[in-house]
Amino acid sequence: MAHKINTMKNLRQIKVKFLGPTNHKPERIKLYEPSAFRFRPTYSKTFSYCYRTGDIKAQAIDILQANGFEIVATASEYESEIILCDNWGDNYKDINELI
């Protein structure tokens, strides 16, 4: 059976990682988009951990949606959460541009 790879939607993979407290900084979460290209940097942005939300994936989804990202799906891996988004073209925004 042949796969129809050209008809599959290409999504952006945004990863979310919890950063524990240090001697100088409280808990934080880091959103980053691993580069698919050899010479493109991995963009990231760190946010304060929200104790009210309590869940890093939920907090990341709130941040991304507030910045116009269209969330399509989520997944999990050992040290991070993954959020798949469909915002290309006019809706494209780099992770380091999030507010």
C-alpha positions in Angstrom: 0.0 0.0 0.0 1.5 3.3 -1.0 1.4 6.2 1.4 0.1 9.5 0.2 2.7 11.6 2.0 2.1 14.7 -0.2 -1.5 14.9 1.0 -0.7 14.8 4.8 -0.8 18.0 6.6 2.6 19.4 7.8 2.3 20.6 11.4 4.6 22.6 13.7 5.9 20.7 16.7 6.2 22.9 19.8 7.8 21.3 22.8 7.2 22.3 26.4 9.6 21.5 29.2 9.4 22.1 33.0 12.4 24.0 34.4 12.8 23.4 38.2 13.9 26.2 40.6 17.4 27.3 41.0 19.1 29.3 43.7 18.2 32.5 41.7 15.1 31.6 39.7 11.7 30.0 40.5 10.0 27.3 38.5 9.5 28.0 34.8 8.4 26.4 31.6 10.2 26.6 28.3 8.5 26.5 24.9 10.7 25.6 22.0 10.5 24.5 18.4 13.2 22.1 17.4 14.7 23.1 14.1 14.0 20.9 11.1 16.9 22.5 9.2 20.6 22.2 9.8 21.5 25.9 9.9 18.3 27.2 11.5 18.5 27.8 15.3 16.1 26.3 17.7 13.9 29.1 18.9 12.7 29.1 22.5 11.0 31.3 25.1 10.8 30.8 28.9 7.8 31.7 31.0 7.0 31.8 34.7 5.3 28.7 35.9 1.6 29.3 36.6 0.6 27.6 39.9 -3.0 28.3 39.2 -2.9 26.3 36.0 -0.6 23.7 37.4 -0.1 21.7 34.2 2.7 22.7 31.8 0.8 21.4 28.7 -2.3 23.4 29.6 -0.2 26.5 30.4 1.6 26.2 27.0 -1.7 25.8 25.2 -3.0 28.9 26.8 0.1 30.9 25.8 0.0 29.6 22.2 -3.7 30.2 21.7 -3.3 33.7 23.1 -0.7 34.3 20.4 -2.9 33.0 17.6 -1.6 29.5 17.3 -4.1 26.8 16.1 -3.7 23.8 18.3 -4.3 20.5 16.4 -3.1 17.8 18.7 -0.9 17.0 21.7 1.5 14.2 22.6 3.9 13.4 25.4 7.4 12.1 25.7 9.7 11.4 28.6 10.9 14.9 29.5 8.6 17.2 27.6 5.1 17.7 26.2 4.4 18.2 22.5 1.9 20.5 20.9 1.2 20.2 17.2 0.0 23.5 15.6 -1.2 24.5 12.2 -0.2 28.1 11.7 1.8 28.8 8.6 1.8 31.7 6.2 0.2 34.9 7.5 -0.3 33.2 10.9 3.3 32.2 11.3 5.1 33.5 14.5 8.4 32.3 15.9 8.4 31.0 19.4 10.8 33.7 20.6 8.1 36.3 19.5 5.5 35.0 22.0 4.1 37.3 24.6 
